[in-house]
Structure formats: structure tokens, C-alpha cells
Amino acid sequence: MGGVHGSELVGAAVSPLVAGAVAGAPTARRVLGVFDTCVYVELGAHDRVLALLAADALHLPIGLRLARPSSALRWGVEPGDDIVVGAGRLVLPSLEVVASRLARPSRVHAAPRVPTVADAELLPDPGVLGELTFHLTVTALAGRPLADAVLGLVGAGRGLTPSGDDALCGVLLALASVGHPDAARALAALRAQVLPALGRTTSLSAALVLAAASGYAVPDVVRLVTLTVHPGAHQTARADLTARADRTAYGPVLERVLAIGHSSGRDLLAGVSGALRALAVLEPHPTTPPEGAHRA
Amino acid sequence: MPDHVERRTGSYVDSVSLMQVSRAAAGAPGVDAAQVAMATELNLDVIRGMGFDVPEGSPNDLLVAVRGSDEGIAAALAVVAEELTRRRGATGGLGAGLGAAPAPRTTAAAITAVGADLALVSVPGAHAVAEALDAITAGVSVMVFSDNVPVEDEVALKDAAARAGVLVMGPDCGTAVVGGVALGFANVVQPGSVGIVAASGTGAQQVMALLDAAGVGVSHCLGVGGRDLSSAVGGRSTRQALGALAADPVTERIVVVSKPPAPEVLAELESYAAGLGKPVQWATLGAGRPDLTAAVEALLAAAGTGVGADDGAGDGPGAQRVWPEWAGASSDEIGEGSLRGLFCGGTLADEAMLIAAEYLGDVRSNIPLRPNLALGPGLRDSGHVVIDFGDDSMTQGRAHPMIDPSLRLERIAVEAADPTCGVLLLDLVLGHGAHPDPAPELAAAITAARETAAAAGRDLPVVVSLTGTSGDPPGLERSAETLADAGATVLLSNADATRHAIHLLGRRTWPLESGTGGTAYGSGDARTAVGTDAAPRSHPQPPPQSREQFVGVQTLLSSEIVVATAGAGLFADSLRAQAVSVSEVDWQPPMPGTERDLAVVLADDRRAAANAEALRRMTAAGADLVDVRPARDALGLEVGTFLHAGPPIEFARASGPLKGALMGAMLLEGLADTAEEAEAKLEKGDGITLEPCHHRDAVGPMAGVISPSMWVYELRDEVHDNTSWCSLNEGLGKVLRYGAYGPEVIERLRWMNAVLGPILQQAVRARVDASGPVDVKAIIAQMLQMGDEGHNRNRAGSLMLLRELLPTMITADASSTDIAEAVRFSGANEHFFLNLGMPACKLSTLAAHGIPGSSVVTTMARNGTDFGIRVSGTGDAWFTGPANTPEGLFLGSYGPDDANPDIGDSAITETAGIGGFAMAAAPAIVKFVGGDVPFALRATQTMYAITVGEHTAHQVPILEFRGTPTGIDVTAVVRTGILPQINTGMAGRVAGTGQVGAGLVTPPAECFTAALAALAEATHG
């Protein structure tokens, strides 16, 4: 669809996670991967990757999202090509992508509630990844050394985003979703251990783990984590109707998450599940304020 | 030279686009005047007022009126054609390829197409409810830009939204920002933690601009519509929006912006807001209440954020704030005379009047604070005047002044020459949706005005209240400097601008008196500390609702949005420019005169479930061939009773083929010896009863005449315990069902009664005994995968049926000659199966009949004169209209003049979702009925727009085994104007002729509008 003469201007919503690189000085950047609905571009560090996303692509938090579907786009680049990123633009041979808006990628927010085992049971059986992430979370909560458990996961498994990384994302998101001082401490410790280890995995996966360490993930994953961790409890007056609405919302969202990648969605949920089981042993913290009380 | 005036039917274009087309056409060389508009009463007045002579027609026509030289008219028409094509291209886009789905025709379809989580409706107000309800039903929040929506519809919409956990922004909502995306008129704001609930568009923009200048970001700005805080609406959407923002983790404080609200509604909302756990600030204008600037200052003080303060120490409540200001040449002049405020923003005008009234006394206006201050028709007065050019009364037939400023620019020139004008106060609003760079034009008008005044020896100070942010496309600074260069004093705060203007009249208002800022509030958080004092509850209450029930709104607020738009194309364009995924509805007005009925029926909360149940039953219904019997036994037909196709009709009104078939049946039954005698007896009617097949749950193809001695197939739906019947097929050519009654026709019928019927009976009974009944439904499912559509192409179905029956036919107790002839006859007839497919479809639709509230069509049938439909929710009533004549291909030397209007019960196939609805499964059909292969694919794709769902068993391979479109929804037909596509045979017009061809036909529209009216009536009851 791109014009034969010159390149076409297309607006994009830019994630704040990559906005700095897009706004910076124009620099030649290497194309890492090209798919029907997206293009991955390195941003100068191993764990910094930008995803150029068609409207029908999975909404990765590291993305420049276009309003057009992939059927109306032609990337015209191959892996290994260089494209220019900067000054608010991505210049491809047949396409010039202009940053037209700062996007607001979905992000997990902490709710002042301790999850229960029953919450974790809403998710599919996590298998061995669930065991590994359960132990990882228990270790983190106990303040014990994490190096072995983390190194066992980073870059482990097959795929562009290895299973271990996906599970690790799940743990990071689960910890970020629980507003409890112990969870916050565990998250900080885990982050400190994970970030230096990201050289062991693919760039794309490293960038997504980095995003998850700040609570960012694709919208359906955020929605599912929120529906799993938050339901009911923090509002005691919550009506049946809402609980029902949540439950009817749950099935389709779960299905969509499981459909992500070859096994990425399932692996990520294994991490969420393992972490939630570990978090379920926490006592509600006496200083955990009810929602909104800190405003008074 | 004569004017060029033409009406174009079936081409709806939104009014904003048409204004732009009109302007382009009027600008063509040699053109004196040009107007391109939809033929509504209002537009007709405008066009007739321009002196054009306009022919009669439908309000849905597109009118093109041009005056000029011959070359000018030609040039204008070329411009119109080019502009319209360009605009249509935006919606048509990629949908042109073979088998591509057509553009969505309703908001529901557009939402489904892209998984939208917000709908934006800007269709004319009378039609907005239908589109908005689509969104609510789909669990999606909706912004309704349209105005002129009746208040009772607004209340109903908002109640439905509360039940669905979604938000209705509007009606008449022009401003919203969701997750950084501007919807309608909105500014580019930094992300942040302040959530805005806005019952006022420009009010919200002013608040956003002030917050932005203070370095405070906005999480979301949710519009609720200008009437939301009125007694009638009771703050329904405000409550919903407050709840959603309270649950939004990014939002930390909330500000509610409104024109003067109903006091009891405000009190109610204040007590609701007190329980939300987040501070809520009330920027609700009113006499004695703080202005918008003061409310923002209070919020900033409470949040501990200063504006323009050099040190953090002075940021407490009451600290003086300095909002951006750009001084122009006129800032020290003192005007002599009155205040003249010319505004584009209604709330800004309101605020200016409220402030001005404090210092100046009475201010006259077209939106007066009190009725006695209303301006007369010319909007002139020698005293203080504030005019809102964005008011509905000023925007009829033209764009909002934020897009097209011409009217206000003219008035500026008028004021310049008016010696009683002491100071000009103007607003200018930047941002999405507004004119892309409005400052230069306004600056030029200001310069000219000051020159005019100077020439008359007067000073004319000009003050501009400029609402915008540094992120807005033309740039706040640049716009302000352009205006200041023209001599105006420019202020970001509208309240400050108003006070400055009053100051320039020599009144003492500057600096801001602190008493005004604090009146109703005290400190910023005062409102959240309000106790649970019982608020007066005299106004109608919204339905009880859990305050956590915002699941749908939460989805909207927590991720990047995908939007479905219906109406003005500029909204979709603006969203695309912000890199938002958009699905645009190819919206057309509904059938004329149906707005109220649609609003009533669509709001019937039984409907969705009733239609889902109808579809479930239609797809669940079985169809087993269990017997073959004479009609006198099977249907209890007595001598002299004749069943026929279609809705009821008396012989005198019957068409040629139906008359011919009835005459043939008289001969067959021995009630007459000659055709003449048969006709005479039928005309007289003694001892003769005519009755629709449908009244006995039977169906008959074409004339559909069934007499007592004829044999019929008997089919059972064991799931719903229903039975249906249909006559045996006679083959093609000169046959009774096409109205032929010659000796060979009667002879064949006698043989069918004496030989074929009994052999088929034995065959079916033996088959039932040996291996159970023949599963006709399964054959239909299979034939669709073998190139049949089940109405006009039954080849595979007929062969499969023969395969089922042959083993027991050839072992029947009859002479081998008779068996051989029966087998040959059945095998030679390509439509052998049609007479089983039809009763199978009848069983499907019969199961769905009689569900209260359901708008699903359960019968479509024609008698050659009338087309009649029956609807699930309206019982046995027929809704009829004159049958259309099919268009298609003719046999031999026959031509269009030989064809009779549409006839037969066979449209039951389309009613059940096959036939014309399954054309994509049978591309070869186009060789028989006309059209081309893309047409066949498009026909099926288009029918999805008017059906409730898809069949589970009947599938179309080329559409990736998508289920056939099933369950025609009366409301969808009326809304889209898409009529069911029927494939049909054509009977000769003259009795006795037989078949003359086959083709395509649609029902008359009035069947559906009448059915809708009856559904609306049933809803009221």
C-alpha cells in the first residue's frame, strides 16, 4: 500500500518506555525481527528494544503503535537492515512513522490486598514453572539470596521470549499487583537480581522483562492479573453483581492470554500462579490502609 | 441560465463533510452559489431561501444545488463528485476485494469488527439512541456527540449503561480525553493524576488548559453531556464517571466541571463523592460560586502545587497565582461604552456573564442568565452583551464557530463600528477538533476592528481568553503572540480575561479579589470532608447500583483505546491522526419515520435475550422426514379448501399464476370440468375456502396451492414437537406451482397422487422402520458445502435425498414400471429436494415464533400480489406490502414484461438463513439468477448486517466455514435499509404460462416498518 514514490507518513502512539529513544537524536538502529504485524528494532543496549506494531498486533508495552492493520502496511525491511530512529520518527524505506501521541501502556497497580490460594486456582495448572516461581517468590519474600533461582529462569527454554523469562515476567507482575511491604521488598530484591542477568536472554525478551519489572505488560495480561488479584476483597461492600461481571469477564480474558505466542501466555501465567501461591502466606500487613484512606 | 438542482437517493453523507463539500463547490470558478446537503426540512429551507426550486423527495436524499454559468455548474459538479468520492474512500477503504467483508453498517458491527472499547456517535440526534444502545449492549462505553436527543432517551440510555457497567458520555458531549486520546474538541494534555468529569465542553477545556499551565497532568477527562446535572437526568453519568475515576489507579484527584447544576443533584453527587476515597473538587458555575479558575486554584492548593509561584512556600490556600498573560497594545487603553463578549464556548460565555454581572449589572445574551435578559432577533443592544456563537440557535446549517469562525468575525466588524462598544472580549479555543490554526484569522479581524475604531476616533481595547496548551497543534505561545501583536491582551484564564475587560471599562476589579475565590469552598479539601448529611432526594433517582460496578469503564480507562465511530468522518480522521485504531460505520439513516419506534424497540430490555433465544431455537430445531400422506389426512383439508402461498388473499386480488394454480387444483379435485368453470366458481367463492399454507404450519413453493387429494411430505422437529408439510415437487417448466393448468399438468398431478405419492409413502415408512427418519437438516448442512444454496439450487440436495430414498423406493410394493417412472421422475428433477428444504426451514422458524420481545422474522411469504412477513414477538399478525417483481435471467424468449411479481412460500429458506443468504456457498447460482460471483459473496456478507447471528450447522466453506447469517432482525433491516436478499423463480404473469425465469428480489420495505411499529406498540403494552 505504500506509495512507490517517496515514503508515506503514518502516525504512531509511542510508549513512554521507548519515547526517549524516539525523541532523541536520529541514529541508525538495527532491525532485529520482522513479522506480519510487527517489527523489532534494537535501541543501542541489549535490553532496549522497540516494537513497531500494526493495529492488529499484540500491544506490547515497548511499542510504537500504528492505527493501521497489518493488511494495510508493508514494512519493506528485513532483519539486519538499519533504519533511522530519532527526532520523533522511524524512517523505513517505504514508510515514515511519526510519533503523534504518547501512549499509555497498560500497567499493573498495587492493590492493598493479600492474594489467596483460591485466587491462584483461577489460573491454569502452572506445572513445573509454577514450582520454580513459587520457590523463587518464597525465597524473595524471605529475603534469602536469589541468584540461583533467577539464573535458572533467565533465558531458559525455547522461543523468542524463553519460557523462563515469561514466567519471570509473571512473578514481577504478581509482586507489583500486591500492595504489601513484604511484596514490595521482594520485588525490589528480585529486580536487582534480574536486571543484571538479562544479557543471558534475547534482546526482545530482556526488554519485556525490563518492562514487567515496572509493572508494564500487554493489556490482557494486566487485565487478567488485576481480575485475579483484586476481586472482591478490598471493597467489602462489593455487590454480587460485580463479582458476577468479573467472573464473566474472566473467561474470555484468560483465553486471550493463553493464546499469546506459542506458550508465552501460559508460561507467564505459571509465573503469576506460582508467585500468588507464595504471596498467599502473607499476613495482611497491619499498616496496609484501606483503599483511599491515605487521602484523609 | 437555469439553476442546477438534483436529488441523489441512497447516498448519506454527514453534515460536517457536506459543509466542506459545499464550500469547495461554491469556490469553483464561475459559480455564484452552491449548496450540497441532505434534504432535511431545515436544509430545504436554507436551499429554498437561496432561491433554488427543489423537487419533492425523501429527507434521506442528497441535494446538490448550484447556480452559475454552464461552465461553473460543470466545474462545481466535478468538485462535488471528487470530494464525495474522496470522503467515501475513507470508509470504503480496503473493503473492495473479492470476498472482503463490507463496511460495518451499525455501531454494533463496527465494535465487533475491531474489538472496540469505545464508540463515538455523531449521527443526527434522532438516530443517535440506536447507535448508542448498540455500544451499551456490547458492553462498551459511548461518547454521544449528537445533540437534540430527547431527555427521556438520555435517561434510558444512562440507566442501561449503569446496568451494563459502562459510561455514556453525552448526549451533546463535545469534549473528552481518554488515556491521552482527544475525542472531539479537546486539548493535548500531559499525562497526570487529575481526573475530570465534565458536563461542559469548553469548561473542561479551560480547566485542562489551566492545569496544563500549572504543570499538572490529566489522567482522563470524561464528558457526561450538558444536561447530566439537570434534575431530569439526575447526574447519572457523573455518578458513573466519578465511580470509574475513583477506581482508576492513576487518578488521584477529581474535578467536576459544569454549568450551573440543579442544586439537589449537586448535593446528591457531593454526598456520593464523599464516599469515594478520593478528593473531588467542584468547578460548577453559578451565581455566588467560584469561577473555573478559582476552582482550579483550590484544587492546586489542595494538591500542594503552585502556579507561577517563585517559591514553594506560598502555595497554601489563598496564595495568589499568576496565570499566563500576553499584553498587547490595547492593554492600557480605557474603553468607553459597554462590554461586548463574543464567544465560541458556551461555558466560557456563561462564566464571563456571571463575573460581569457582579460588576456591571445586567448583561444581555442569546443564552441569558435570566429570561428577561434575552436578546432580540438581531442580537443587538446598546448595553452589555455576551453572545455564544456556539449555541444551537447559531449553528443551524453551519459548522461550530470553533471550526468555521465566519459569523463571529462578521460581528467583530459590526462591533468595531458601534460607538457603544467599549471593550471587546473574545474567546479562542485551540486543540483537536477546532480550526487547526485559528489565531491569524482572529488577529486580522482584531487589527481591522481597532483600525475602524481608531478611524472613528475611538480606542477599542480587545481582550482574548485563549484556551489551549503548549502541546496543541498551533501552539499556545505562538497563537497568543499573534493575537497580542494585533493589539489584544491575551489571558489563559477566562475569568481573569473577563475581569481584565471589565477593568478596561474603568471598573475596579484588578487584582482578583480574594473574597471571590474562596466563597463556597474554604480550603481545597473541604468537599471531601463533607459528612453524610442526608441530601434532598426529590428528583428521580437513578436505579440502585453498586458503586464498584464499572467493569466496562475500567477496561476503557486502563488501556490504549480502540474506537468505533458512527457519523461525522472528521472524528475518525482526528483519531487516526492520533494513531488510534478506528472502525468507521458506513452509516445511513434508517427507513424514514422509524426513529421513535426504533428507540422504543431497541431499548426493550427483553429484546437481546429474546432474539438470542430465537436464534438458539432456530439452530436447534430438527427436521426429520417421517411420512408422505395425502393432504386431506395430513392437514385435515376438506373438499373445497385450498391452501396457497403467502399472506391471506381473496381470489379477486390474486395474481395470474395463483389464479391458474387454483383453477388447476379445482380441475384436479373434480370441482370443475373446464378452466372457465373453475374460474367462475372461484370468483363466486361458494363452498370454497382459500387459506395460507402458513396458517397450517405448511409451506408451498410458488403458488403453493395444496388441495385435499395432493400428497405432502411430513417433517417433524422432535426438539420442539412441531410438524410441517409441503407438497411434492412437479419438476420444472409448465407446472401447477407456476400457474399452469393445461391437461399435461393435471395429468402429471393425477399420476403423482396415484403412483408417486404411494411409492414415496412406502419408501419413507420402510426407511423409518429400518433405520429411522431421513435427517433433512443434515442434508441441508451438507448441500451448502457442495455448491447448493437450498432455494434456487438444490442439485446436491436432490441427489443426496434420492440416495436416502432409493433403497426403499425400489423395493416398494408396486409395478416395476411405476417404480422405474417414480425413480426417473424424482432423479430428473433438480428441485426434488426444495419441497423438503422448505418445511425443514419452516420448522426452524416455527420454533422461534412467539417469543415476547423478539424482533426476529419468522415468516416471509408472497402470494404474487402481496409480500407478507410475520415476526416472533408480534404473534400471528401479517405485515404486508406489494410484492416486487424479481430481476434476473429469463427462459427462452420470455422477458421482463412476462414476469409476475414475487410469489411463493420458498422465501422461508431465506427466513431460516439459507437461499439468498447462503449465496456465497453457491457461486454457480449466478448463472441461473443473474449477477456475478463477487455479488454472490457480497450478498451473504451483507446479510450478516441484518441477522441476529450465525447458524451452527449451516456453514459457508469459502467464508472459512462461517455459519450462514440467520435470524433476520426487523430493527437491523429498518436501521440499515438493507433488505433480505431472496433468490427466486419467476412465474409468468398470465395464468397458465408457467415458469419464465429466475432471479433476485427483495421484500418491500413497508413490511418491516409496519412490523417495527407493531413491536413498539407491543413494548408499550
Interface residues (C-beta under 8 A of the other chain):
Chain A: V10 G11 A12 A13 A55 H59 R65 L66 A67 P69 S71 A72 S100 R101 L102 A103 R104 P105 S106 H109 P219 V222 R223 T226 Q235 A237 R238 A239 L241 T242 A245 D246 A249 E291 G292 A293 R295 A296
Chain B: G93 L94 V114 G165 G179 G180 V181 P191 A246 P249 V250 L276 G277 K278 P279 T528 S546 R547 E548 Q549 V551 T555 S558 S559 E560 V562 L575 R576 A577 Q578 A579 V580 S581 V582
